Amino acid sequence: MLSKRNVLLLKIVLFLFALNFVTLFLYFTSHSKQSPLPSSQTLPNSLSNHLFNGHNDRFLKPWPILPSYLPWSHGSPPPSSSCEAYFGNGFSDRQDLLAPGNHGADGWFRCFHSDTLRSSICEGGRIRMDPGRVRMSRGGERLEDVIGRKEEEELPNFEGGAFEVDGGPGLRGVPRRLAGDEFLDRYVPGNGIAMHTMRGLLQSAQVVGSTHFDCPQAPMEETWKALFSSIRYAKNFSGPVCFRHAILSPLGYETALFKGLSEEINCNGASAQDLWQNPDDQKTARLSEFGEMIRASFGFPLNRHRVEKPVSGYNVLFVRREDYLAHPRHGGKVESRLSNEQEVFDSLNNWASNHHVCKVNLVNGLFAHMSMKEQVRAIQDASVIIGAHGAGLTHIVSALPKTVILEIISSYYRRPHFALIARWKGLEYHAINLDGSHANPKIVIDNLSSIMKSLGC
């Protein structure tokens, strides 16, 4: 016979079981029917920004309201060569290659072309990729084994049918090409690029009938990896894989940053608040918005604007650049952008330790040995960022509005990448141009000292 204590415990267990059952029932019934999607016209900007071309992107990562966010223009396309055409919604010429079927189960595909950037963003649904028809280097080889390899051996080469789009049950007979040569020449031009991988991908794409569009379940091993990884390479799939929604972005050679190396992009950074009140085609807040997206993705606060004097002192971030083996096709030559980097850092460290006007914290930015989150944190906490020309300085897109940039430029790598980013973000920028790759520490210290005085330090 059960004691009163045991009876009470049994009642508690039964109650908890019932409560759990009711909770699960309510959860599944509430999720079994998808609520109708409200019109984007009735949503505030912060929400309508997450509705992409009419699709309910409930699977995409939600973003907080960004201080530099400005709505996309939905009327006429932005003026050619304006800041918005380069950095905003300049991809306004829509071309449908495959419209979705009436019952909504078929595939679809379309491209949005930018006359300013001379490239397109394409997207589609119900797309199948066969990695067996994509030829490229397997990756992971030893550097010594690939030195001297030609670029054609590294980039992907797409055979016919590497990508397939579901054309619906009404499509009969042999597959047809998704994009013809006339379309590709107009909307995905080669632009003088020897191997245009996006154009090659679209050339390989075929539209097939639903009876030939096979999308089996992928092996569990790949499922687990896909669940817990944010990136997958085509060469890592062991068999065909299907995508509910795929987006093909332009090549890096067709972005504003690369275009800025050969043509004048007359844009200056400004705050979103200023542009909201005083629209200007020659000003942009888009790079600041992108930097805020990066900071938000790592959970950093977005309401920081450095105006007042820091209580704990000024952080001067020295972005280090270690010597590296260049791309294999360069012959494996060790390259240095700042041959006496350690000497410069030690001199700056000694100067900062003896600077008595205010407290200066010299931060050793060994980015090659830091996680991406640590790198972004160091950038956003910096009052001044110093570094030799190199990829690490790309992080200045995440710098706060009052950050000052000091770039040390070797005569061997005199390119304006970071001067352009600073200008398009509205950051104060200074450069020290070297004769060769050796810097005089005193000149670097004099430049930094002048910057610190301008900050009131």
matplotlib code that plots the C-alpha trace (Angstrom):
import matplotlib.pyplot as plt

x = [0.0, 1.4, 2.3, 0.9, 4.4, 4.5, 1.0, 1.9, 5.0, 2.9, 0.4, 3.2, 4.7, 1.4, 0.7, 4.1, 3.5, 0.1, 1.5, 4.3, 1.8, -0.5, 2.6, 3.8, 0.2, -0.2, 3.3, 2.7, -0.8, 0.3, 3.1, 1.2, -0.6, 1.6, 0.0, -0.5, 2.3, 1.4, 1.9, 5.3, 3.6, 2.0, 5.3, 7.8, 11.1, 12.9, 10.6, 10.0, 13.8, 13.7, 11.1, 13.2, 11.4, 8.1, 9.4, 8.8, 12.4, 11.6, 14.7, 17.1, 18.9, 17.0, 18.8, 18.3, 17.5, 20.8, 21.6, 22.8, 19.9, 18.1, 15.2, 15.9, 14.5, 11.6, 10.6, 12.8, 16.4, 19.0, 20.9, 23.7, 27.1, 25.4, 26.4, 23.2, 23.9, 27.3, 26.5, 22.7, 19.9, 21.5, 20.5, 17.1, 16.8, 14.9, 14.9, 12.9, 14.5, 12.0, 8.7, 7.3, 4.3, 0.8, 0.9, 4.0, 6.0, 8.1, 11.4, 12.1, 15.0, 15.7, 18.5, 18.8, 21.3, 23.2, 24.3, 26.7, 28.6, 27.9, 27.0, 24.0, 22.7, 20.8, 18.5, 16.3, 14.4, 14.3, 17.9, 19.9, 23.7, 25.7, 29.2, 30.3, 30.0, 32.0, 35.7, 38.1, 41.1, 40.2, 41.9, 43.8, 47.0, 50.4, 51.6, 54.8, 52.6, 50.7, 53.4, 53.3, 49.8, 47.9, 44.7, 42.7, 43.4, 42.1, 38.8, 35.7, 34.8, 31.1, 30.0, 26.5, 23.9, 26.1, 23.0, 19.4, 16.2, 12.8, 10.8, 7.6, 5.5, 4.6, 8.1, 8.7, 11.6, 15.3, 16.5, 16.9, 19.5, 18.4, 20.3, 21.2, 24.4, 22.5, 21.2, 24.6, 26.3, 23.9, 23.4, 26.5, 29.2, 32.7, 34.2, 37.6, 37.8, 39.6, 37.5, 34.1, 32.8, 29.3, 28.9, 30.2, 27.7, 24.8, 26.0, 25.9, 22.4, 19.5, 15.8, 14.4, 10.9, 9.8, 10.0, 13.7, 14.4, 15.6, 16.2, 16.9, 17.8, 21.5, 23.6, 23.2, 26.9, 26.5, 23.3, 25.0, 27.8, 25.4, 23.5, 26.5, 28.6, 27.9, 29.7, 29.9, 32.0, 30.6, 33.7, 32.8, 29.5, 29.7, 26.6, 23.9, 22.3, 19.2, 18.6, 15.2, 16.6, 20.0, 21.5, 24.4, 26.4, 28.7, 32.4, 34.7, 36.1, 32.6, 32.1, 32.4, 35.7, 37.4, 35.8, 37.2, 40.7, 40.1, 37.3, 36.3, 33.5, 32.6, 31.1, 31.7, 30.5, 27.7, 25.3, 22.0, 20.3, 21.9, 20.9, 17.4, 17.0, 19.2, 19.4, 22.5, 23.5, 27.2, 27.0, 26.3, 25.8, 25.8, 29.3, 28.6, 25.4, 27.5, 29.9, 27.1, 25.8, 29.2, 29.2, 25.6, 26.4, 28.9, 26.5, 28.3, 26.2, 25.3, 24.5, 28.2, 29.4, 32.7, 32.3, 33.4, 36.9, 37.5, 37.8, 40.2, 42.4, 42.7, 43.2, 45.7, 45.4, 48.4, 47.2, 50.1, 50.9, 53.2, 55.2, 53.3, 53.7, 51.9, 49.4, 50.8, 50.9, 53.3, 55.9, 55.7, 57.8, 57.8, 56.4, 56.6, 54.6, 56.5, 60.0, 60.7, 57.2, 58.5, 60.8, 58.0, 55.7, 58.4, 59.1, 55.3, 55.0, 57.8, 56.3, 52.9, 54.4, 56.0, 53.1, 51.9, 49.4, 46.8, 46.7, 47.5, 46.9, 48.9, 47.0, 49.0, 46.7, 48.0, 44.9, 46.4, 46.2, 42.8, 39.3, 37.1, 35.1, 38.3, 39.4, 36.0, 36.1, 39.6, 38.5, 35.4, 37.4, 40.1, 40.4, 43.3, 44.0, 47.6, 48.7, 50.6, 48.6, 46.9, 43.7, 43.5, 42.7, 39.4, 38.0, 37.8, 34.3, 33.3, 35.1, 33.1, 32.5, 35.3, 38.1, 41.2, 43.1, 46.9, 48.1, 51.7, 52.1, 55.0, 56.1, 55.4, 51.7, 50.5, 46.8, 43.9, 41.7, 41.7, 41.8, 38.6, 36.9, 37.7, 36.4, 33.2, 32.7, 33.5, 36.6, 39.6, 42.5, 46.3, 49.0, 52.7, 54.1, 57.4, 60.4, 60.4, 59.1, 61.1, 59.5, 61.3, 59.8, 60.2, 58.1, 55.4, 55.5, 55.3, 52.2, 50.6, 51.5, 49.9, 46.7, 46.5, 46.8, 43.9, 41.9, 42.8, 45.5]
y = [0.0, 3.4, 5.8, 9.4, 10.6, 8.3, 9.2, 12.9, 12.2, 10.2, 13.0, 15.5, 13.3, 12.8, 16.5, 17.4, 14.7, 16.2, 19.7, 18.6, 16.9, 20.0, 22.2, 20.0, 19.8, 23.6, 24.0, 21.6, 22.7, 26.4, 25.6, 23.2, 26.0, 28.8, 32.1, 34.3, 36.7, 40.3, 42.8, 44.4, 47.7, 47.5, 46.6, 49.0, 49.3, 47.1, 44.2, 44.7, 44.7, 41.0, 40.1, 39.1, 39.2, 38.1, 35.0, 34.3, 34.1, 32.6, 30.4, 33.3, 34.9, 37.8, 41.1, 43.9, 47.4, 48.8, 52.5, 53.0, 51.2, 53.1, 51.5, 50.3, 52.4, 50.5, 52.9, 53.9, 52.6, 54.9, 57.3, 55.6, 56.0, 57.3, 56.0, 54.0, 52.5, 51.3, 50.3, 50.1, 48.7, 49.2, 45.7, 46.9, 45.4, 42.1, 39.3, 36.1, 33.0, 30.6, 31.7, 29.5, 27.2, 27.9, 25.3, 26.7, 23.4, 24.0, 25.7, 29.3, 31.5, 35.2, 37.7, 41.3, 43.3, 46.5, 48.7, 50.5, 47.4, 45.6, 42.4, 40.5, 38.9, 35.7, 33.6, 30.5, 27.8, 24.0, 23.8, 20.6, 20.5, 17.5, 17.9, 15.0, 17.5, 20.2, 19.8, 21.7, 21.1, 19.1, 21.5, 20.6, 19.8, 20.8, 24.2, 22.7, 20.4, 23.3, 25.9, 26.9, 25.5, 27.3, 29.2, 27.1, 24.1, 25.7, 27.4, 25.3, 24.1, 23.3, 20.6, 20.6, 19.6, 20.5, 22.5, 21.7, 23.6, 21.9, 22.9, 21.3, 18.3, 19.9, 19.9, 16.9, 15.6, 16.5, 19.2, 22.7, 25.3, 27.8, 30.8, 31.3, 33.0, 36.2, 36.5, 35.7, 38.3, 41.0, 40.2, 38.2, 39.5, 38.1, 41.6, 40.5, 37.9, 34.7, 32.3, 33.8, 31.2, 32.6, 32.7, 29.2, 28.0, 29.5, 28.1, 24.6, 25.0, 23.1, 23.0, 19.5, 18.1, 17.1, 13.4, 13.8, 16.2, 13.7, 15.1, 12.1, 12.6, 13.3, 11.0, 11.6, 12.5, 15.4, 16.4, 16.8, 18.7, 21.0, 21.6, 22.7, 24.5, 27.8, 27.0, 24.1, 23.7, 22.0, 19.7, 18.4, 16.9, 13.2, 13.2, 15.5, 18.1, 20.2, 23.8, 25.2, 28.7, 29.6, 33.1, 33.6, 36.7, 38.6, 37.9, 40.0, 41.6, 43.1, 44.9, 48.6, 48.0, 46.5, 49.0, 51.8, 50.7, 51.7, 54.2, 57.2, 56.5, 59.9, 58.8, 60.0, 58.4, 60.0, 59.0, 57.5, 60.3, 63.0, 61.2, 60.7, 64.4, 65.5, 62.9, 63.2, 60.9, 61.4, 60.2, 56.8, 55.0, 51.5, 50.6, 51.6, 49.5, 46.5, 47.0, 47.1, 43.8, 42.3, 43.6, 42.5, 39.0, 38.7, 40.2, 43.5, 46.6, 48.9, 52.1, 53.1, 56.3, 57.5, 61.2, 61.7, 61.2, 57.5, 57.0, 54.0, 55.7, 55.6, 52.2, 52.3, 49.0, 47.9, 45.4, 43.0, 41.4, 38.4, 37.4, 34.9, 32.6, 34.1, 32.4, 29.2, 30.7, 33.3, 30.7, 30.4, 33.6, 35.0, 38.5, 41.3, 44.5, 45.9, 44.3, 45.9, 45.5, 44.3, 47.2, 49.7, 48.0, 48.0, 51.7, 52.5, 50.5, 52.4, 55.7, 54.8, 53.8, 57.2, 59.3, 61.3, 63.7, 60.9, 57.1, 55.3, 51.5, 50.0, 46.8, 44.0, 43.0, 39.6, 38.8, 35.6, 34.2, 35.6, 34.5, 36.6, 37.8, 38.9, 40.8, 42.6, 43.5, 45.0, 47.0, 48.5, 49.3, 51.2, 55.0, 54.7, 51.8, 51.4, 48.7, 47.8, 47.4, 44.0, 42.1, 42.7, 46.4, 45.3, 45.2, 49.0, 48.6, 47.7, 50.6, 53.2, 56.6, 58.6, 56.1, 57.3, 55.1, 55.3, 53.0, 52.1, 51.4, 49.6, 50.9, 47.3, 47.4, 50.9, 50.3, 52.5, 49.7, 51.0, 54.7, 54.0, 52.1, 54.9, 57.5, 55.6, 55.2, 58.8, 57.9, 60.1, 58.5, 59.1, 57.2, 56.8, 55.9, 54.0, 53.7, 49.9, 48.0, 49.5, 52.1, 54.7, 54.2, 57.9, 58.9, 56.5, 57.9, 61.5, 60.7, 58.9, 61.7, 64.3, 62.2, 61.8, 65.6, 66.0, 63.7, 65.9, 63.6]
z = [0.0, -1.0, 1.8, 1.8, 0.7, -2.3, -3.3, -3.2, -5.3, -7.8, -8.1, -8.8, -11.5, -13.2, -13.0, -14.6, -17.3, -18.1, -18.2, -20.5, -22.8, -23.0, -23.7, -26.5, -27.9, -28.0, -29.5, -32.4, -33.1, -33.2, -35.6, -37.9, -39.6, -41.0, -40.3, -43.4, -44.2, -43.6, -46.3, -46.2, -46.8, -43.3, -41.6, -40.1, -41.9, -39.4, -40.2, -43.9, -44.3, -43.6, -46.3, -49.4, -52.7, -51.3, -49.5, -45.8, -44.6, -41.2, -41.7, -42.0, -39.1, -37.5, -37.3, -34.8, -35.8, -37.2, -36.5, -40.1, -41.7, -44.5, -46.5, -50.0, -52.9, -54.4, -57.2, -60.0, -60.0, -58.3, -60.6, -62.4, -60.7, -57.5, -54.1, -53.9, -57.3, -56.1, -52.5, -52.2, -54.3, -57.7, -58.8, -60.0, -63.5, -62.9, -65.4, -64.8, -66.4, -64.9, -63.3, -60.5, -61.3, -60.2, -57.5, -56.0, -55.9, -59.0, -59.2, -60.1, -61.1, -61.7, -61.8, -60.8, -62.9, -62.0, -64.9, -62.6, -61.4, -64.7, -62.9, -61.5, -58.3, -59.1, -57.0, -57.4, -55.7, -55.9, -57.3, -57.3, -57.4, -58.6, -57.2, -59.5, -62.4, -60.7, -61.3, -59.0, -56.7, -53.6, -51.2, -48.1, -49.9, -48.6, -49.7, -51.2, -53.4, -55.0, -55.6, -59.2, -59.8, -62.5, -61.5, -64.0, -61.8, -58.7, -59.8, -60.4, -63.8, -64.3, -66.7, -68.2, -65.6, -62.6, -61.5, -62.2, -61.6, -61.1, -64.2, -62.9, -64.1, -67.3, -68.7, -70.9, -73.0, -72.7, -70.3, -71.6, -70.7, -68.0, -69.5, -73.2, -74.4, -75.3, -71.7, -70.3, -72.5, -71.4, -67.7, -66.7, -69.0, -68.7, -68.1, -69.2, -66.4, -67.6, -65.6, -64.6, -62.2, -61.9, -65.6, -65.9, -63.2, -65.1, -68.4, -66.8, -65.3, -66.9, -66.4, -65.9, -65.4, -61.9, -62.8, -63.4, -60.5, -57.8, -54.3, -52.0, -48.3, -47.8, -45.5, -41.8, -41.5, -43.8, -42.1, -38.7, -40.3, -42.0, -38.8, -36.9, -39.5, -41.2, -44.5, -46.8, -49.9, -53.0, -53.1, -49.6, -50.6, -51.4, -53.6, -55.1, -52.8, -53.2, -52.1, -51.1, -51.9, -53.4, -54.0, -56.4, -55.6, -58.0, -58.1, -55.9, -59.1, -59.8, -56.5, -55.7, -53.9, -56.9, -59.3, -57.2, -58.2, -61.8, -61.8, -59.7, -57.2, -55.9, -52.5, -49.0, -45.8, -43.8, -41.0, -41.8, -39.8, -42.0, -45.2, -43.9, -43.5, -46.4, -49.2, -51.2, -54.1, -53.3, -49.7, -48.3, -44.9, -46.5, -45.4, -41.9, -42.0, -43.2, -40.4, -37.9, -39.3, -38.6, -35.0, -34.4, -35.6, -32.8, -30.2, -29.8, -28.8, -31.7, -29.7, -29.2, -30.7, -29.5, -28.7, -25.1, -23.8, -22.9, -19.1, -19.4, -22.0, -25.8, -27.5, -30.3, -32.3, -34.2, -36.8, -37.2, -40.6, -40.4, -43.5, -45.5, -48.5, -51.4, -53.6, -55.1, -58.6, -57.4, -56.9, -53.1, -52.5, -48.9, -49.0, -46.5, -46.4, -43.4, -43.1, -39.6, -38.2, -34.7, -34.5, -35.2, -32.7, -30.0, -30.6, -30.4, -27.2, -25.6, -26.7, -25.4, -22.0, -21.6, -22.9, -19.9, -21.5, -21.4, -21.1, -24.4, -24.6, -27.5, -28.5, -30.2, -33.0, -33.9, -36.0, -37.4, -33.8, -32.8, -33.3, -35.6, -32.6, -30.9, -34.0, -34.3, -30.6, -31.0, -34.0, -32.3, -29.1, -31.0, -31.1, -33.7, -36.0, -37.4, -39.8, -42.9, -46.1, -45.8, -45.5, -41.7, -42.3, -44.1, -40.5, -40.5, -42.0, -38.4, -36.8, -34.8, -36.5, -34.7, -35.3, -37.1, -39.6, -40.1, -42.9, -43.6, -47.3, -48.9, -52.3, -53.6, -52.6, -53.2, -53.7, -52.4, -50.9, -47.3, -48.2, -50.2, -47.3, -44.9, -47.3, -47.9, -44.2, -43.4, -41.2, -40.9, -42.8, -42.9, -44.9, -44.6, -48.0, -47.8, -50.1, -50.1, -47.1, -44.2, -42.0, -39.9, -36.4, -35.6, -38.6, -37.5, -33.9, -35.2, -37.2, -34.3, -31.9, -34.2, -34.4, -30.6, -30.2, -32.6, -30.3, -27.3, -26.0]

ax = plt.figure().add_subplot(projection="3d")
ax.plot(x, y, z, "-o")
ax.set_aspect("equal")
plt.show()
